[in-house]
Amino acid sequence: MLVMQGPPGGEIGQFDLDGNFLVDFVPPRVFASPQYAAQAPDGTFYVSSFTQNRVARFDSNGNLLGDVVPNDGRIVGNTFLTIRNDELIVSGSTNGAIGVFDLETGNYLRNLVEPGIIQGAHTVYWLDSGDMLVSDIVSNSIRRFGPDGSYIDDFSSNPLLAQPAGIELSPDGNSVYVANFSDGIVHEFDLATGDLIGELLRAGGNADDLTYGPDGDLYITSYGDSAIYRYDFDAQAASVHIDSDLRGPNSILFIPAPGATTCVLVGASSLLVRRRRLALG
């Protein structure tokens, strides 16, 4: 497991599935404020920096290879990061842009969604229909876009949304979980109607990333608590999974470790970024 951790140091830690710290994948102060990460087919990693508005590439050993997306003002407040169809998608939580870049060259290709709708882009979640749900951390809403990026409607603008960040689908696919960065609450919404079902859990303060582990449990990063929470669906309860050796985790990435054992990377603002239903070998 890789965990991204933001200010003050900025680091990416590697943990095993039991939550034990293994090693610094990227040591403190090598890369400022890592937010999210994504692993490319060639085994390299792309990591976004919120404070420096750039995306860098690292090899499988955590060595910095260089910038892929520069700080050129196109994406401001880099947060969510994912790879889809050989394209790198980068969300701007400050200016609302969602940039699509060529994975190999870093060339800017287009804006993912219709411009002017999103104020603070965070998580981009693709539904099986091809539509996208995008959390708007500034306007406190979840917006829905078609496969071509055209705006459809607001999936939810419920007043309980408070800086919505992470998005995940429920195990049965009938509802959507949304993490509030402001108060740490993860709410559940009906996928078909967008209606609020209720509160799933509270992950301390400043909940950010939501992702499933290889055990089928839901993992939640709590930036405010400097902890990783785990929600057990069988027990219908949440507990702290990691609360040591962390400083401001933002996201998590589950990756296959050497020898085919899955591990987790955690960084100073997030876990090294897995992404949307990542297939683990």
C-alpha positions as CSV (number, residue, x, y, z in Angstrom):
1,M,0.0,0.0,0.0
2,L,1.3,3.4,-0.9
3,V,0.1,6.5,1.0
4,M,0.5,10.1,-0.1
5,Q,1.2,12.5,2.6
6,G,1.2,16.3,2.2
7,P,2.6,19.2,4.2
8,P,4.8,19.8,6.0
9,G,7.2,17.2,4.7
10,G,5.6,15.5,1.8
11,E,6.3,11.8,1.5
12,I,5.0,8.6,0.2
13,G,5.1,5.7,2.7
14,Q,4.8,2.0,1.9
15,F,2.8,-0.2,4.3
16,D,1.8,-3.8,4.3
17,L,-1.9,-4.8,4.4
18,D,-1.8,-5.1,8.1
19,G,-0.9,-1.4,8.4
20,N,2.8,-2.0,9.3
21,F,5.2,0.6,7.9
22,L,7.8,-0.9,5.5
23,V,9.8,1.9,4.0
24,D,9.7,5.4,2.6
25,F,8.8,4.9,-1.1
26,V,9.6,8.6,-1.6
27,P,11.3,10.2,1.4
28,P,10.2,13.5,3.0
29,R,10.9,16.7,1.1
30,V,11.8,15.0,-2.2
31,F,8.4,15.8,-3.7
32,A,6.2,18.6,-2.3
33,S,2.7,17.8,-1.1
34,P,2.0,14.5,-3.0
35,Q,-1.8,14.2,-3.4
36,Y,-2.7,11.3,-5.6
37,A,-0.8,8.7,-7.7
38,A,-1.5,6.3,-10.5
39,Q,0.6,3.3,-11.7
40,A,1.2,3.1,-15.5
41,P,1.3,-0.2,-17.4
42,D,5.1,-0.1,-17.5
43,G,5.3,0.0,-13.7
44,T,6.2,3.6,-13.3
45,F,4.1,6.0,-11.1
46,Y,2.6,9.4,-11.7
47,V,2.2,11.6,-8.6
48,S,0.4,15.0,-8.4
49,S,1.6,17.9,-6.3
50,F,-1.1,20.2,-4.9
51,T,1.2,23.1,-3.9
52,Q,3.4,23.0,-7.0
53,N,0.6,22.3,-9.5
54,R,2.6,19.6,-11.4
55,V,2.7,15.9,-12.0
56,A,6.0,14.0,-11.8
57,R,6.9,10.5,-12.7
58,F,8.7,8.0,-10.5
59,D,10.2,4.6,-11.3
60,S,9.2,1.4,-9.4
61,N,11.8,2.1,-6.8
62,G,10.6,5.6,-6.0
63,N,13.3,7.4,-7.9
64,L,12.2,10.7,-9.4
65,L,12.3,10.6,-13.3
66,G,11.1,14.1,-14.0
67,D,8.0,16.2,-14.6
68,V,5.3,15.0,-16.9
69,V,2.8,17.8,-16.4
70,P,4.4,21.2,-15.7
71,N,3.2,24.1,-13.6
72,D,1.9,26.1,-16.6
73,G,-1.3,27.5,-15.1
74,R,-3.5,25.1,-17.0
75,I,-4.3,22.9,-13.9
76,V,-4.3,24.7,-10.5
77,G,-4.5,22.7,-7.3
78,N,-3.6,19.3,-8.6
79,T,-5.3,16.6,-6.7
80,F,-7.1,13.5,-8.2
81,L,-5.0,11.6,-10.7
82,T,-5.8,8.6,-12.8
83,I,-4.8,6.8,-16.0
84,R,-7.5,5.7,-18.5
85,N,-7.0,4.5,-22.0
86,D,-3.4,5.6,-22.1
87,E,-4.3,9.1,-21.0
88,L,-3.4,10.8,-17.8
89,I,-6.3,12.7,-16.1
90,V,-5.5,15.5,-13.7
91,S,-8.1,17.4,-11.6
92,G,-7.6,21.0,-10.6
93,S,-9.3,21.6,-7.2
94,T,-8.6,25.3,-7.4
95,N,-9.5,26.3,-10.9
96,G,-11.9,23.4,-11.8
97,A,-10.1,22.2,-14.9
98,I,-9.7,18.5,-15.5
99,G,-6.9,18.1,-17.9
100,V,-6.3,15.1,-20.2
101,F,-2.6,14.5,-21.1
102,D,-0.8,12.1,-23.3
103,L,0.6,9.5,-20.9
104,E,4.0,9.2,-22.7
105,T,4.7,12.8,-23.8
106,G,2.8,14.8,-21.3
107,N,1.2,16.8,-24.1
108,Y,-2.1,18.5,-23.2
109,L,-4.9,17.0,-25.2
110,R,-8.2,18.5,-23.9
111,N,-10.4,19.3,-20.9
112,L,-12.2,16.2,-19.8
113,V,-15.6,17.8,-19.2
114,E,-17.6,20.8,-20.4
115,P,-15.8,24.0,-19.2
116,G,-17.3,26.4,-16.7
117,I,-19.4,23.8,-14.8
118,I,-16.9,22.6,-12.2
119,Q,-15.4,25.1,-9.7
120,G,-13.1,22.8,-7.8
121,A,-12.6,19.4,-9.5
122,H,-11.6,16.5,-7.3
123,T,-12.5,12.8,-7.9
124,V,-13.6,11.7,-11.3
125,Y,-15.6,8.4,-11.1
126,W,-16.7,6.5,-14.2
127,L,-20.0,4.7,-14.1
128,D,-20.6,1.5,-16.1
129,S,-22.8,3.6,-18.4
130,G,-19.8,5.7,-19.4
131,D,-21.1,8.7,-17.5
132,M,-18.8,10.5,-15.0
133,L,-19.5,11.7,-11.5
134,V,-17.2,14.5,-10.5
135,S,-17.0,15.9,-6.9
136,D,-16.9,19.6,-6.8
137,I,-15.1,20.5,-3.6
138,V,-15.8,24.2,-4.0
139,S,-19.5,24.3,-4.9
140,N,-20.3,21.3,-2.5
141,S,-21.9,19.2,-5.2
142,I,-21.5,16.0,-7.2
143,R,-22.0,16.7,-10.9
144,R,-22.8,14.2,-13.7
145,F,-21.3,14.4,-17.2
146,G,-21.8,12.2,-20.2
147,P,-19.1,10.1,-21.9
148,D,-18.3,13.1,-24.2
149,G,-17.9,15.4,-21.2
150,S,-21.2,17.2,-21.7
151,Y,-22.9,18.3,-18.5
152,I,-26.0,16.3,-17.7
153,D,-27.2,17.4,-14.2
154,D,-26.2,17.7,-10.6
155,F,-26.2,14.1,-9.2
156,S,-26.5,15.8,-5.7
157,S,-26.2,19.2,-4.2
158,N,-27.4,18.0,-0.8
159,P,-26.6,20.5,1.9
160,L,-24.8,17.8,3.9
161,L,-22.1,17.7,1.2
162,A,-19.2,19.6,2.7
163,Q,-16.2,19.8,0.4
164,P,-17.0,16.4,-1.2
165,A,-13.8,14.6,-2.2
166,G,-13.6,10.8,-2.6
167,I,-16.2,8.8,-4.5
168,E,-16.8,5.1,-4.5
169,L,-19.6,2.8,-5.5
170,S,-21.2,0.5,-3.0
171,P,-20.4,-3.3,-3.2
172,D,-23.8,-4.0,-4.7
173,G,-23.5,-1.1,-7.2
174,N,-26.8,0.5,-6.1
175,S,-25.4,3.5,-4.2
176,V,-22.5,5.9,-4.1
177,Y,-20.3,6.8,-1.2
178,V,-19.0,10.4,-0.9
179,A,-16.3,11.5,1.6
180,N,-16.6,15.0,3.1
181,F,-13.3,16.8,3.5
182,S,-14.7,19.4,5.9
183,D,-16.2,17.1,8.6
184,G,-14.9,13.6,7.8
185,I,-18.3,12.1,7.2
186,V,-18.9,9.5,4.4
187,H,-22.5,9.8,3.1
188,E,-24.3,7.2,1.0
189,F,-26.5,8.3,-2.0
190,D,-28.9,6.3,-4.1
191,L,-27.2,5.9,-7.5
192,A,-30.5,6.0,-9.5
193,T,-32.0,9.0,-7.9
194,G,-29.1,10.9,-6.1
195,D,-31.2,10.9,-2.9
196,L,-29.4,10.7,0.4
197,I,-29.6,7.3,2.1
198,G,-27.7,8.2,5.2
199,E,-24.3,8.3,6.9
200,L,-22.0,5.3,6.3
201,L,-19.3,6.3,8.8
202,R,-17.2,9.2,10.1
203,A,-13.5,9.0,9.4
204,G,-12.3,11.5,12.0
205,G,-11.7,14.8,10.3
206,N,-11.0,15.8,6.7
207,A,-11.9,12.5,4.9
208,D,-10.4,12.4,1.4
209,D,-9.8,9.3,-0.6
210,L,-12.1,6.3,-0.8
211,T,-10.8,3.0,-2.2
212,Y,-11.4,-0.7,-1.9
213,G,-8.6,-3.0,-0.6
214,P,-8.0,-6.5,-1.9
215,D,-9.9,-7.8,1.2
216,G,-13.1,-6.1,-0.1
217,D,-13.1,-3.5,2.8
218,L,-13.4,0.2,2.1
219,Y,-10.3,2.3,3.1
220,I,-10.7,6.0,3.9
221,T,-7.9,8.5,4.3
222,S,-8.3,11.0,7.1
223,Y,-6.1,14.0,6.6
224,G,-7.2,15.7,9.8
225,D,-6.6,12.6,12.0
226,S,-3.4,11.5,10.1
227,A,-5.0,8.1,9.9
228,I,-6.3,5.5,7.6
229,Y,-9.8,4.1,8.4
230,R,-11.2,0.8,7.2
231,Y,-14.9,0.0,6.9
232,D,-15.7,-3.7,7.4
233,F,-18.9,-4.4,5.5
234,D,-19.5,-7.7,7.3
235,A,-19.3,-6.0,10.7
236,Q,-20.9,-2.8,9.3
237,A,-18.3,-0.8,11.4
238,A,-15.3,1.4,10.8
239,S,-12.0,1.3,12.7
240,V,-8.6,3.0,12.5
241,H,-6.3,0.8,10.4
242,I,-3.2,3.0,10.5
243,D,-2.5,5.8,12.9
244,S,1.2,5.9,13.2
245,D,4.0,6.9,10.8
246,L,1.5,9.1,9.0
247,R,1.3,12.8,8.5
248,G,-1.7,14.2,6.6
249,P,-2.6,11.2,4.4
250,N,-4.7,12.1,1.3
251,S,-5.0,9.0,-0.8
252,I,-4.1,5.3,-1.0
253,L,-2.8,3.1,-3.8
254,F,-2.8,-0.7,-3.5
255,I,-0.1,-2.2,-5.6
256,P,1.2,-5.7,-6.2
257,A,4.4,-6.1,-4.1
258,P,7.4,-8.2,-5.2
259,G,6.5,-11.8,-4.9
260,A,2.8,-11.1,-5.8
261,T,1.9,-9.9,-2.3
262,T,-0.2,-6.8,-2.4
263,C,1.1,-3.8,-0.4
264,V,0.0,-0.3,0.2
265,L,1.8,3.0,-0.4
266,V,0.8,5.9,1.7
267,G,2.0,9.5,1.2
268,A,1.9,12.8,2.9
269,S,-1.6,13.6,1.7
270,S,-2.7,10.4,0.2
271,L,-2.0,6.8,-0.5
272,L,0.0,6.3,-3.6
273,V,-3.2,6.1,-5.6
274,R,-4.7,3.0,-6.8
275,R,-7.4,3.7,-9.1
276,R,-11.0,2.9,-9.8
277,R,-11.4,-0.8,-9.2
278,L,-7.8,-1.6,-9.8
279,A,-7.2,-5.2,-10.7
280,L,-4.7,-6.7,-8.4
281,G,-2.6,-9.7,-9.4
